[in-house]
Amino acid sequence: MVSPDNWITESNGIKQTVTSVLVVATGIAFAIGFRHFDSSGLTGSLAGFLLGLLLLFVGLASLLLGGKQVITVDTKRCRIVIEGKNRFGKSTKVIRFNEIADVYVGEFGDQEGGSISYHVVIKLKTGKETPLFFAYFEGQHEKSVAESRCQRLAQCLQASG
C-alpha cells in the first residue's frame, strides 16, 4: 500500500515505444529511399541515406535502452527516489531534501517554432543539476504542468524544514 506521504509519477513507456518505432520506420524509409547515391561527394541522396542510418540507430538504441522511469517524492523520509527500469536492468538514485539548493522549471527544445518540453530541475548544493519528469511524462509540453510540479516539490521541501 502506498503511503499518503508519497507522490509517485511514472513515465509513459507506451508513448516512448511508439516514438521509437516511428523513428526506426522513418530511418528505414530514408535509408532505402536514398540508397542510390553518387560517390563523388556529399549529395542530397548521400545526406538522406546517412540521416536514415542515424535515425535507425537512434530509434533502435531507444527501443533497447529505453524504459520506464518512476519518480517518488517521499515527504516522510525527506527524499526523492528516481528509479529507471529498462531491458537490461534497474537503477535507483536517491536525492535527500537537504541536498537540494533550488528547484525550477527547465525547458528543452527550439523556441523558434519548434516543440518545447518542460520539466522540473533540481539544483543540488554541489552545483549539479538533475532533471525530473523529463521526456515521456504526461504534460511534458505544458509549462503549467511543470510549474505545478515545481511548486508542489518546493512545498514539500519547505515543509520538511
Buried (B, 14 or more C-beta within 10 A) or exposed (E): EEEEEEBEBBBBBEBBBEBBEEBBEBBBBBBEEBEEBEEEEEEEBBEBBBBBBBBBEBBBEBBEEBBBBBBBBBBEBBBBBBBBBBEEEEEEEEBEBEBBEEBEBBEEEEEEEEEEBBBBBBBBEEEEEBEBBBBBBEBBEEEEBBBBBBEBBBEBBEEBE
